[in-house]
Amino acid sequence: MPVFPDDRPVVLFDGDCALCSSSARKILTADRAGLFRLAPTQSALGQALLTHYGVSPDDPATMLLIQDGVARERSDAVLAIVAQLPAPYRWATIGRIAPRFIRDRLYDFVARRRRRFPGATWCALPPASVDLKDRVLG
């Protein structure tokens, strides 16, 4: 396992996916307190963490949130992330009223089609308004 700072939550995302990269950029922009660190699944750190937490590094169809040594994936990861962001993102936690199997089916539906979504502008570079020091790993 590569050495990395694990004192804050780490979000693993598919850096080759426009929808996923756009979501990562939104997290960086909305997270003004700098709570989250992000790492693409294609990085050495991302690959090692996926393997460690039992997610296939060859087909990571899930965003993974690692916080306090616990990994959350799929809809649980999304809801845990938005719960720690300011409004209006935090309001999405109302999704917790739906049972996990329903939330995860919706997540899986989007994840399987994530590379086909139109309108998401792919850009691996984070927004210029965000100080990246200590925020992007890998």
VEXDREN-2710 file (C-alpha; in Angstrom, 1 decimal):
% VEXDREN-2710
k/r/px/py/pz
1/MET/0.0/0.0/0.0
2/PRO/1.5/3.4/-0.9
3/VAL/1.9/5.8/1.9
4/PHE/-0.8/8.5/2.0
5/PRO/-2.2/10.9/4.5
6/ASP/-5.3/9.2/6.0
7/ASP/-6.4/11.8/8.5
8/ARG/-9.3/12.9/6.3
9/PRO/-11.8/11.1/4.1
10/VAL/-10.5/10.0/0.7
11/VAL/-12.9/9.7/-2.3
12/LEU/-11.8/7.4/-5.1
13/PHE/-13.4/8.2/-8.5
14/ASP/-13.0/7.0/-12.1
15/GLY/-10.7/9.6/-13.6
16/ASP/-11.4/8.4/-17.1
17/CYS/-15.2/9.1/-16.8
18/ALA/-16.6/12.5/-17.6
19/LEU/-19.5/12.1/-15.1
20/CYS/-17.2/10.9/-12.3
21/SER/-14.6/13.7/-13.0
22/SER/-17.3/16.3/-13.0
23/SER/-18.6/14.9/-9.6
24/ALA/-15.0/15.1/-8.2
25/ARG/-14.7/18.7/-9.4
26/LYS/-18.0/19.5/-7.7
27/ILE/-16.8/18.0/-4.4
28/LEU/-13.6/20.0/-4.6
29/THR/-15.5/23.2/-5.3
30/ALA/-18.2/22.7/-2.7
31/ASP/-15.9/21.4/0.0
32/ARG/-14.5/24.8/1.0
33/ALA/-13.3/23.5/4.4
34/GLY/-11.0/21.0/2.5
35/LEU/-12.4/18.0/4.3
36/PHE/-12.1/15.6/1.4
37/ARG/-9.1/14.3/-0.5
38/LEU/-9.6/12.8/-3.9
39/ALA/-7.7/10.2/-5.8
40/PRO/-8.4/8.7/-9.3
41/THR/-8.9/5.0/-9.3
42/GLN/-6.3/4.8/-12.1
43/SER/-3.5/6.0/-9.7
44/ALA/-1.2/3.6/-7.9
45/LEU/-2.9/4.7/-4.6
46/GLY/-6.4/4.3/-6.1
47/GLN/-5.6/0.8/-7.4
48/ALA/-4.1/-0.3/-4.0
49/LEU/-7.1/1.1/-2.0
50/LEU/-9.6/-0.6/-4.4
51/THR/-7.8/-3.9/-4.0
52/HIS/-7.5/-3.5/-0.2
53/TYR/-11.3/-2.9/0.2
54/GLY/-12.3/-5.7/-2.2
55/VAL/-13.3/-3.6/-5.2
56/SER/-12.1/-4.8/-8.6
57/PRO/-9.4/-2.4/-9.9
58/ASP/-10.2/-3.5/-13.4
59/ASP/-13.8/-2.4/-13.3
60/PRO/-14.4/0.1/-10.6
61/ALA/-18.1/0.9/-11.2
62/THR/-18.4/2.6/-7.8
63/MET/-17.1/5.7/-6.1
64/LEU/-15.5/4.7/-2.9
65/LEU/-15.4/6.8/0.2
66/ILE/-12.8/5.8/2.8
67/GLN/-13.3/7.5/6.2
68/ASP/-11.9/6.4/9.5
69/GLY/-10.7/3.1/8.0
70/VAL/-14.2/2.3/6.8
71/ALA/-15.1/2.1/3.1
72/ARG/-18.5/3.1/1.8
73/GLU/-19.5/2.5/-1.8
74/ARG/-22.4/3.1/-4.1
75/SER/-25.3/5.1/-2.7
76/ASP/-23.9/5.0/0.8
77/ALA/-20.7/6.7/-0.3
78/VAL/-22.6/9.4/-2.2
79/LEU/-24.9/10.1/0.8
80/ALA/-22.0/10.2/3.2
81/ILE/-20.2/12.7/1.0
82/VAL/-23.1/15.1/0.5
83/ALA/-24.0/14.9/4.2
84/GLN/-20.6/16.6/4.9
85/LEU/-21.0/19.3/2.2
86/PRO/-22.8/22.6/2.6
87/ALA/-26.4/23.2/1.4
88/PRO/-27.8/22.7/-1.2
89/TYR/-25.7/19.5/-1.6
90/ARG/-26.5/18.4/1.9
91/TRP/-30.2/18.4/1.1
92/ALA/-29.6/15.3/-1.1
93/THR/-29.4/13.2/2.1
94/ILE/-33.2/13.0/2.0
95/GLY/-32.4/10.1/-0.3
96/ARG/-31.8/8.1/2.8
97/ILE/-35.5/7.6/3.2
98/ALA/-35.3/5.1/0.3
99/PRO/-34.2/1.6/1.1
100/ARG/-30.6/0.9/0.2
101/PHE/-31.5/-1.7/-2.4
102/ILE/-33.5/0.8/-4.3
103/ARG/-30.8/3.5/-4.0
104/ASP/-28.1/1.1/-5.1
105/ARG/-30.1/-0.1/-8.1
106/LEU/-30.4/3.5/-9.2
107/TYR/-26.7/4.0/-8.5
108/ASP/-25.9/0.9/-10.5
109/PHE/-28.1/2.0/-13.4
110/VAL/-26.2/5.3/-13.7
111/ALA/-22.8/3.6/-13.0
112/ARG/-23.2/1.1/-15.9
113/ARG/-24.0/4.0/-18.3
114/ARG/-21.7/6.6/-16.8
115/ARG/-19.4/6.8/-19.8
116/ARG/-22.3/7.4/-22.2
117/PHE/-23.9/10.4/-20.4
118/PRO/-24.0/13.5/-22.7
119/GLY/-23.3/16.9/-21.5
120/ALA/-20.6/16.2/-18.9
121/THR/-17.5/18.0/-19.9
122/TRP/-14.4/15.9/-19.3
123/CYS/-11.6/17.6/-17.6
124/ALA/-9.1/15.9/-15.3
125/LEU/-7.9/19.2/-14.0
126/PRO/-9.6/20.5/-10.9
127/PRO/-11.2/23.9/-10.9
128/ALA/-8.7/26.8/-10.8
129/SER/-10.6/28.3/-7.8
130/VAL/-9.5/25.4/-5.6
131/ASP/-6.2/25.2/-3.8
132/LEU/-5.1/21.7/-4.6
133/LYS/-2.3/21.5/-2.0
134/ASP/-3.1/18.4/0.0
135/ARG/-6.4/17.8/-1.7
136/VAL/-5.7/15.6/-4.7
137/LEU/-3.7/12.4/-4.2
138/GLY/-2.2/10.1/-6.8
END
